[in-house]
Amino acid sequence: MLEHLYTISRKAFKHSRLGALVGASALLSVGAAAAGTTPADSGPPSQSVGQTVTAQNSAAPLVAQVDNHLILVRAKNEARQAAERLNGGLNEYRAESAMHGSILQVPYVDNNDGTVTFTFRGGNPADVAAGIYSVESIITVDVTSWETVIDYNGDLRTDIAADTPPSTIQPDFVSRANDHFVLVRAKNEARQAAERLNGGLGSYRAEPAMHGDVNQAPYVINQDGSITFTFQGGSPSQAANGNYPIESVVTVDNRDRSVVVDYNGPIRESAS
């Protein structure tokens, strides 16, 4: 009887190990398929103007929320990498510095349909290092499907002269101010400016709207893309009782992150 049970137990153990190995193999296969990888990857396909390309290793479709900072960063990278592939790879081409740095400096346009269009320049790495650009690229990225459309890739055109520094191709800072990441950072900088001005956290606390969801913060986006926050605060004990005797009006410029305190004093009649 004991020998029989031992045999059954060994068989069960063997089958459970086999099942685990098969299951793990299946999971790895599913994971690879989800990641868009294959055992033999022959490299990225060639691209031409007007051609739609699905990004490699694309994740599941995302909600078309262009004001999401991480989505914008990924879209910028997808656009730059498409230009790199189209122009011979990194040994032959490098995009202007704006396409490698902060998303806040990138020349893009939100098309209000879930796509973002990037217009940027590049050229031979040695030329780009010297500030010389020979190639203009206009690339649109769909942030839902991650398809990339090359609208133009060729010689610099007359509307973007070869001697125009990239920094003069200004991004739309008014649209940029609607970026969730920009708004959160601006809210924090405005609140921290009021905290410093009013004696620090031991002496001052802003109203709850300046600590929570940025969509509930009292702000206005100005015509130049700066963001003005108008909020109230007081001592920690006053704030705990909902009593706010201090009004602060702070403007944050999302181009250079400068902070201007427009007003900080007693609550005014218009703000009460």
GUNU-416732 format. One record per residue (C-alpha): x negated, y negated, z negated; residue in one letter; residue number from 1. Coordinates in nm, 2 decimals. Layout:
BEGIN
+--------+--------+--------+----+-----+
|     c1 |     c2 |     c3 | aa |   i |
+--------+--------+--------+----+-----+
|      X |      Y |      Z |  a | NUM |
...
+--------+--------+--------+----+-----+
This chain:
BEGIN
+--------+--------+--------+----+-----+
|     c1 |     c2 |     c3 | aa |   i |
+--------+--------+--------+----+-----+
|   0.00 |   0.00 |   0.00 |  m |   1 |
|  -0.28 |  -0.24 |  -0.09 |  l |   2 |
|  -0.47 |  -0.16 |   0.22 |  e |   3 |
|  -0.16 |  -0.22 |   0.43 |  h |   4 |
|  -0.10 |  -0.56 |   0.27 |  l |   5 |
|  -0.47 |  -0.65 |   0.33 |  y |   6 |
|  -0.43 |  -0.56 |   0.70 |  t |   7 |
|  -0.12 |  -0.78 |   0.73 |  i |   8 |
|  -0.29 |  -1.07 |   0.55 |  s |   9 |
|  -0.59 |  -1.06 |   0.78 |  r |  10 |
|  -0.36 |  -1.05 |   1.09 |  k |  11 |
|  -0.16 |  -1.35 |   0.95 |  a |  12 |
|  -0.48 |  -1.54 |   0.88 |  f |  13 |
|  -0.61 |  -1.47 |   1.23 |  k |  14 |
|  -0.29 |  -1.58 |   1.39 |  h |  15 |
|  -0.27 |  -1.89 |   1.17 |  s |  16 |
|  -0.63 |  -1.99 |   1.27 |  r |  17 |
|  -0.55 |  -1.93 |   1.64 |  l |  18 |
|  -0.23 |  -2.13 |   1.61 |  g |  19 |
|  -0.42 |  -2.42 |   1.44 |  a |  20 |
|  -0.69 |  -2.41 |   1.72 |  l |  21 |
|  -0.42 |  -2.41 |   1.99 |  v |  22 |
|  -0.23 |  -2.69 |   1.82 |  g |  23 |
|  -0.54 |  -2.90 |   1.78 |  a |  24 |
|  -0.63 |  -2.84 |   2.15 |  s |  25 |
|  -0.28 |  -2.95 |   2.25 |  a |  26 |
|  -0.30 |  -3.26 |   2.03 |  l |  27 |
|  -0.64 |  -3.35 |   2.19 |  l |  28 |
|  -0.49 |  -3.31 |   2.54 |  s |  29 |
|  -0.19 |  -3.53 |   2.45 |  v |  30 |
|  -0.42 |  -3.79 |   2.30 |  g |  31 |
|  -0.64 |  -3.80 |   2.61 |  a |  32 |
|  -0.34 |  -3.83 |   2.83 |  a |  33 |
|  -0.20 |  -4.11 |   2.62 |  a |  34 |
|  -0.53 |  -4.29 |   2.63 |  a |  35 |
|  -0.54 |  -4.26 |   3.01 |  g |  36 |
|  -0.86 |  -4.05 |   3.02 |  t |  37 |
|  -0.94 |  -3.75 |   3.24 |  t |  38 |
|  -1.22 |  -3.50 |   3.22 |  p |  39 |
|  -1.38 |  -3.64 |   3.53 |  a |  40 |
|  -1.35 |  -4.01 |   3.56 |  d |  41 |
|  -1.49 |  -4.13 |   3.89 |  s |  42 |
|  -1.48 |  -4.50 |   3.78 |  g |  43 |
|  -1.24 |  -4.79 |   3.84 |  p |  44 |
|  -1.06 |  -4.81 |   4.17 |  p |  45 |
|  -1.16 |  -5.09 |   4.41 |  s |  46 |
|  -0.94 |  -5.39 |   4.40 |  q |  47 |
|  -0.83 |  -5.65 |   4.66 |  s |  48 |
|  -0.64 |  -5.98 |   4.65 |  v |  49 |
|  -0.28 |  -5.92 |   4.58 |  g |  50 |
|  -0.33 |  -5.57 |   4.46 |  q |  51 |
|  -0.16 |  -5.45 |   4.14 |  t |  52 |
|  -0.39 |  -5.25 |   3.91 |  v |  53 |
|  -0.28 |  -5.08 |   3.59 |  t |  54 |
|  -0.54 |  -5.13 |   3.31 |  a |  55 |
|  -0.75 |  -4.83 |   3.21 |  q |  56 |
|  -0.68 |  -4.68 |   2.87 |  n |  57 |
|  -0.36 |  -4.88 |   2.85 |  s |  58 |
|  -0.15 |  -4.82 |   2.54 |  a |  59 |
|   0.23 |  -4.78 |   2.53 |  a |  60 |
|   0.42 |  -5.07 |   2.67 |  p |  61 |
|   0.43 |  -5.37 |   2.44 |  l |  62 |
|   0.71 |  -5.63 |   2.40 |  v |  63 |
|   0.63 |  -5.93 |   2.62 |  a |  64 |
|   0.53 |  -6.16 |   2.34 |  q |  65 |
|   0.27 |  -6.39 |   2.50 |  v |  66 |
|   0.24 |  -6.60 |   2.19 |  d |  67 |
|   0.07 |  -6.31 |   2.00 |  n |  68 |
|  -0.29 |  -6.38 |   1.95 |  h |  69 |
|  -0.41 |  -6.02 |   1.99 |  l |  70 |
|  -0.21 |  -5.98 |   2.31 |  i |  71 |
|  -0.37 |  -6.30 |   2.46 |  l |  72 |
|  -0.72 |  -6.18 |   2.37 |  v |  73 |
|  -0.65 |  -5.84 |   2.54 |  r |  74 |
|  -0.50 |  -6.01 |   2.85 |  a |  75 |
|  -0.81 |  -6.24 |   2.87 |  k |  76 |
|  -1.04 |  -5.94 |   2.86 |  n |  77 |
|  -0.83 |  -5.75 |   3.12 |  e |  78 |
|  -0.85 |  -6.05 |   3.36 |  a |  79 |
|  -1.23 |  -6.10 |   3.31 |  r |  80 |
|  -1.30 |  -5.73 |   3.35 |  q |  81 |
|  -1.09 |  -5.72 |   3.67 |  a |  82 |
|  -1.31 |  -6.00 |   3.82 |  a |  83 |
|  -1.63 |  -5.82 |   3.71 |  e |  84 |
|  -1.52 |  -5.51 |   3.89 |  r |  85 |
|  -1.41 |  -5.70 |   4.20 |  l |  86 |
|  -1.74 |  -5.89 |   4.22 |  n |  87 |
|  -1.98 |  -5.61 |   4.19 |  g |  88 |
|  -2.02 |  -5.54 |   3.82 |  g |  89 |
|  -2.21 |  -5.72 |   3.54 |  l |  90 |
|  -2.54 |  -5.70 |   3.73 |  n |  91 |
|  -2.40 |  -5.91 |   4.01 |  e |  92 |
|  -2.14 |  -6.13 |   3.84 |  y |  93 |
|  -2.06 |  -6.31 |   3.52 |  r |  94 |
|  -1.75 |  -6.52 |   3.44 |  a |  95 |
|  -1.78 |  -6.86 |   3.28 |  e |  96 |
|  -1.83 |  -6.88 |   2.91 |  s |  97 |
|  -1.47 |  -6.97 |   2.84 |  a |  98 |
|  -1.37 |  -6.61 |   2.94 |  m |  99 |
|  -1.61 |  -6.46 |   2.68 |  h | 100 |
|  -1.53 |  -6.68 |   2.38 |  g | 101 |
|  -1.23 |  -6.80 |   2.18 |  s | 102 |
|  -0.89 |  -6.76 |   2.34 |  i | 103 |
|  -0.83 |  -7.12 |   2.24 |  l | 104 |
|  -1.07 |  -7.24 |   2.51 |  q | 105 |
|  -0.95 |  -7.01 |   2.79 |  v | 106 |
|  -0.78 |  -7.17 |   3.09 |  p | 107 |
|  -0.45 |  -6.98 |   3.11 |  y | 108 |
|  -0.09 |  -7.04 |   3.18 |  v | 109 |
|   0.21 |  -6.86 |   3.02 |  d | 110 |
|   0.45 |  -6.79 |   3.31 |  n | 111 |
|   0.74 |  -6.74 |   3.07 |  n | 112 |
|   0.82 |  -6.40 |   3.22 |  d | 113 |
|   0.58 |  -6.19 |   3.01 |  g | 114 |
|   0.28 |  -6.26 |   3.24 |  t | 115 |
|  -0.03 |  -6.48 |   3.18 |  v | 116 |
|  -0.23 |  -6.63 |   3.46 |  t | 117 |
|  -0.60 |  -6.70 |   3.41 |  f | 118 |
|  -0.79 |  -6.93 |   3.65 |  t | 119 |
|  -1.17 |  -6.92 |   3.59 |  f | 120 |
|  -1.50 |  -6.93 |   3.77 |  r | 121 |
|  -1.81 |  -6.72 |   3.78 |  g | 122 |
|  -2.10 |  -6.61 |   4.00 |  g | 123 |
|  -2.45 |  -6.46 |   3.99 |  n | 124 |
|  -2.56 |  -6.42 |   3.62 |  p | 125 |
|  -2.87 |  -6.64 |   3.68 |  a | 126 |
|  -2.67 |  -6.91 |   3.85 |  d | 127 |
|  -2.40 |  -6.90 |   3.58 |  v | 128 |
|  -2.67 |  -6.94 |   3.31 |  a | 129 |
|  -2.78 |  -7.26 |   3.49 |  a | 130 |
|  -2.41 |  -7.38 |   3.51 |  g | 131 |
|  -2.37 |  -7.30 |   3.88 |  i | 132 |
|  -2.05 |  -7.13 |   3.99 |  y | 133 |
|  -1.97 |  -6.99 |   4.33 |  s | 134 |
|  -1.66 |  -6.77 |   4.27 |  v | 135 |
|  -1.31 |  -6.87 |   4.17 |  e | 136 |
|  -1.07 |  -6.61 |   4.04 |  s | 137 |
|  -0.70 |  -6.63 |   3.96 |  i | 138 |
|  -0.57 |  -6.32 |   3.79 |  i | 139 |
|  -0.23 |  -6.26 |   3.64 |  t | 140 |
|  -0.18 |  -6.00 |   3.36 |  v | 141 |
|   0.16 |  -5.85 |   3.27 |  d | 142 |
|   0.14 |  -5.81 |   2.89 |  v | 143 |
|   0.42 |  -5.55 |   2.89 |  t | 144 |
|   0.29 |  -5.30 |   3.15 |  s | 145 |
|  -0.07 |  -5.43 |   3.15 |  w | 146 |
|  -0.07 |  -5.44 |   3.52 |  e | 147 |
|  -0.32 |  -5.69 |   3.67 |  t | 148 |
|  -0.26 |  -5.88 |   3.99 |  v | 149 |
|  -0.55 |  -6.06 |   4.16 |  i | 150 |
|  -0.39 |  -6.37 |   4.31 |  d | 151 |
|  -0.72 |  -6.51 |   4.44 |  y | 152 |
|  -1.09 |  -6.42 |   4.43 |  n | 153 |
|  -1.32 |  -6.61 |   4.66 |  g | 154 |
|  -1.52 |  -6.93 |   4.72 |  d | 155 |
|  -1.45 |  -7.22 |   4.49 |  l | 156 |
|  -1.17 |  -7.43 |   4.64 |  r | 157 |
|  -1.16 |  -7.81 |   4.68 |  t | 158 |
|  -0.92 |  -7.85 |   4.39 |  d | 159 |
|  -1.19 |  -7.71 |   4.16 |  i | 160 |
|  -1.51 |  -7.86 |   4.28 |  a | 161 |
|  -1.84 |  -7.67 |   4.23 |  a | 162 |
|  -1.99 |  -7.95 |   4.03 |  d | 163 |
|  -1.70 |  -7.97 |   3.78 |  t | 164 |
|  -1.80 |  -7.84 |   3.44 |  p | 165 |
|  -1.57 |  -7.56 |   3.32 |  p | 166 |
|  -1.49 |  -7.76 |   3.01 |  s | 167 |
|  -1.30 |  -8.02 |   3.23 |  t | 168 |
|  -1.06 |  -7.75 |   3.35 |  i | 169 |
|  -0.83 |  -7.81 |   3.05 |  q | 170 |
|  -0.61 |  -7.54 |   2.92 |  p | 171 |
|  -0.25 |  -7.63 |   2.82 |  d | 172 |
|  -0.29 |  -7.72 |   2.46 |  f | 173 |
|   0.08 |  -7.79 |   2.41 |  v | 174 |
|   0.17 |  -7.43 |   2.51 |  s | 175 |
|  -0.13 |  -7.31 |   2.31 |  r | 176 |
|   0.02 |  -7.47 |   2.00 |  a | 177 |
|   0.30 |  -7.21 |   2.02 |  n | 178 |
|   0.05 |  -6.93 |   1.97 |  d | 179 |
|   0.14 |  -6.76 |   1.64 |  h | 180 |
|  -0.22 |  -6.73 |   1.54 |  f | 181 |
|  -0.28 |  -7.10 |   1.60 |  v | 182 |
|   0.03 |  -7.20 |   1.40 |  l | 183 |
|  -0.07 |  -6.98 |   1.11 |  v | 184 |
|  -0.42 |  -7.12 |   1.10 |  r | 185 |
|  -0.29 |  -7.48 |   1.13 |  a | 186 |
|  -0.04 |  -7.43 |   0.85 |  k | 187 |
|  -0.31 |  -7.30 |   0.62 |  n | 188 |
|  -0.55 |  -7.58 |   0.71 |  e | 189 |
|  -0.28 |  -7.84 |   0.65 |  a | 190 |
|  -0.18 |  -7.69 |   0.31 |  r | 191 |
|  -0.55 |  -7.66 |   0.20 |  q | 192 |
|  -0.61 |  -8.02 |   0.29 |  a | 193 |
|  -0.32 |  -8.12 |   0.06 |  a | 194 |
|  -0.45 |  -7.89 |  -0.21 |  e | 195 |
|  -0.80 |  -8.06 |  -0.20 |  r | 196 |
|  -0.65 |  -8.41 |  -0.19 |  l | 197 |
|  -0.43 |  -8.35 |  -0.49 |  n | 198 |
|  -0.68 |  -8.20 |  -0.72 |  g | 199 |
|  -0.70 |  -7.83 |  -0.63 |  g | 200 |
|  -0.49 |  -7.53 |  -0.71 |  l | 201 |
|  -0.51 |  -7.60 |  -1.08 |  g | 202 |
|  -0.33 |  -7.93 |  -1.03 |  s | 203 |
|  -0.12 |  -7.88 |  -0.72 |  y | 204 |
|   0.09 |  -7.63 |  -0.53 |  r | 205 |
|   0.27 |  -7.68 |  -0.20 |  a | 206 |
|   0.63 |  -7.57 |  -0.15 |  e | 207 |
|   0.70 |  -7.20 |  -0.06 |  p | 208 |
|   0.75 |  -7.28 |   0.31 |  a | 209 |
|   0.37 |  -7.36 |   0.34 |  m | 210 |
|   0.28 |  -7.01 |   0.20 |  h | 211 |
|   0.52 |  -6.78 |   0.38 |  g | 212 |
|   0.63 |  -6.72 |   0.74 |  d | 213 |
|   0.50 |  -6.99 |   0.97 |  v | 214 |
|   0.84 |  -6.99 |   1.15 |  n | 215 |
|   0.98 |  -7.14 |   0.83 |  q | 216 |
|   0.71 |  -7.40 |   0.79 |  a | 217 |
|   0.82 |  -7.77 |   0.85 |  p | 218 |
|   0.61 |  -7.86 |   1.16 |  y | 219 |
|   0.63 |  -8.05 |   1.48 |  v | 220 |
|   0.42 |  -7.99 |   1.80 |  i | 221 |
|   0.31 |  -8.32 |   1.94 |  n | 222 |
|   0.27 |  -8.41 |   2.30 |  q | 223 |
|  -0.11 |  -8.38 |   2.29 |  d | 224 |
|  -0.08 |  -8.02 |   2.14 |  g | 225 |
|  -0.16 |  -8.12 |   1.78 |  s | 226 |
|   0.07 |  -7.99 |   1.51 |  i | 227 |
|   0.21 |  -8.21 |   1.23 |  t | 228 |
|   0.33 |  -8.06 |   0.90 |  f | 229 |
|   0.55 |  -8.25 |   0.66 |  t | 230 |
|   0.59 |  -8.08 |   0.33 |  f | 231 |
|   0.63 |  -8.13 |  -0.04 |  q | 232 |
|   0.44 |  -8.02 |  -0.35 |  g | 233 |
|   0.36 |  -8.09 |  -0.71 |  g | 234 |
|   0.19 |  -7.95 |  -1.02 |  s | 235 |
|   0.22 |  -7.57 |  -1.06 |  p | 236 |
|   0.47 |  -7.62 |  -1.34 |  s | 237 |
|   0.68 |  -7.86 |  -1.14 |  q | 238 |
|   0.66 |  -7.63 |  -0.83 |  a | 239 |
|   0.78 |  -7.34 |  -1.05 |  a | 240 |
|   1.09 |  -7.54 |  -1.13 |  n | 241 |
|   1.15 |  -7.65 |  -0.77 |  g | 242 |
|   1.04 |  -8.01 |  -0.85 |  n | 243 |
|   0.82 |  -8.16 |  -0.58 |  y | 244 |
|   0.72 |  -8.53 |  -0.64 |  p | 245 |
|   0.45 |  -8.54 |  -0.37 |  i | 246 |
|   0.50 |  -8.56 |   0.01 |  e | 247 |
|   0.22 |  -8.48 |   0.25 |  s | 248 |
|   0.21 |  -8.53 |   0.62 |  v | 249 |
|  -0.09 |  -8.36 |   0.78 |  v | 250 |
|  -0.18 |  -8.33 |   1.15 |  t | 251 |
|  -0.40 |  -8.05 |   1.28 |  v | 252 |
|  -0.56 |  -8.07 |   1.63 |  d | 253 |
|  -0.57 |  -7.72 |   1.77 |  n | 254 |
|  -0.84 |  -7.83 |   2.02 |  r | 255 |
|  -1.11 |  -7.89 |   1.77 |  d | 256 |
|  -0.93 |  -7.80 |   1.44 |  r | 257 |
|  -0.97 |  -8.15 |   1.30 |  s | 258 |
|  -0.74 |  -8.24 |   1.02 |  v | 259 |
|  -0.59 |  -8.58 |   0.97 |  v | 260 |
|  -0.39 |  -8.67 |   0.65 |  v | 261 |
|  -0.12 |  -8.91 |   0.78 |  d | 262 |
|   0.04 |  -8.96 |   0.44 |  y | 263 |
|   0.00 |  -8.82 |   0.09 |  n | 264 |
|   0.20 |  -8.98 |  -0.19 |  g | 265 |
|   0.54 |  -9.01 |  -0.36 |  p | 266 |
|   0.84 |  -8.86 |  -0.19 |  i | 267 |
|   0.98 |  -9.11 |   0.05 |  r | 268 |
|   1.35 |  -9.16 |   0.10 |  e | 269 |
|   1.35 |  -9.01 |   0.45 |  s | 270 |
|   1.19 |  -8.69 |   0.32 |  a | 271 |
|   1.42 |  -8.64 |   0.02 |  s | 272 |
+--------+--------+--------+----+-----+
